[in-house]
Amino acid sequence: MLGSIIAWIVVGAIAGWLASVVMGTRRGQSLLEDIVVGIVGGLIGGFVLDLLDIGGEVSGINIASIVVAFIGAVILLVILRAVRGTAQV
């Protein structure tokens, strides 16, 4: 259980940071925001990839999990940018 939580935090931090760099939100985003964006991104990425019948799940600290969470985090940041009208989360 604790290992899973730590894995989600690590994957979330990496994916959230990568997405913030790609989307240009790096200056206004803290580590905690990176983690939250990455974790929510993992959920969104898994959902979207499942809808596309590609199958994506975050299952530990590995490249596939980071890619799934990164895709979802970018989607989340695009949505937030559109809703807020800014580049910051």
N, C-alpha and C positions, 0 to 999 in steps of 0.2 A: 504494500500500500504506500509506504513512505517513498519507496523507490519510484513508483509511478508518478507521484506528485513531483518529485525532484526531476524526473524525466520531462514532464510537461513544462516545468519552469525553465529548464535548460533549453529545450526545443523552442519554447515560446520566446525566450530571450534572443536566441539566434535568429529565428524567423522574423520576429518583430523588428530587430535591428536591421537585418537585410532589407526588409520591406520599407523601413523608414529611410534608408539610404537611397533605394531605388525611387521612392516617391518624393524625395526631397523634404521630408518632415523631420530630419535628423536634428536640426537646431532646436526645435521646440518640444522634443520628446525625451522623457527621462527613461532610465532603465526599467522602472516599474511599468511605465506605459508600453515600452517595448515588450515586456513579458505579457501584459494583458492583451495587447494587439496580437501577439504571436499565439497565445492560447486560444483566443476567440477565432483567430485565423485558422488554427488547426481544425476547429469545429466546422467553420465555413468551408475550408478547403476539402475536408472529408465529405461533406454534404454535396458540394458541387461535383467533385470527381465521381461520387457514387451516382449522381444524376446522369452524368455523362457515360456511365457504365465502365469507367476506367478503374474504379475502386481505389480509394485512397483512405488510409487511416494512419493516425499517429500511434505508433506502437514502439515506443522506446526512443533512445537517442541514436538515430541513424540518419543517413542522407535522405532516404525516402520520406521519413517523417518531417524533416526540416523542409523539404520541397513542398509537401502538402500544406504545411502550416504557412510557408512563405506565400504560396498562391492565395490562400485564404486571407492572409494579412494584407496583401496588396489589394485584393477585392474590398476588404474592410476599409482600408485607407481611401480608396477611390470613392466609396459610398460616403464616408465621413466628409471628404473634401467636397463632394457634391451637395450634401446636406448643409454643411456649415459655410460653404463658400470660401474656405481657407485651406491652406496646406497643413495646418496644425491639427493634431488630434485633440 
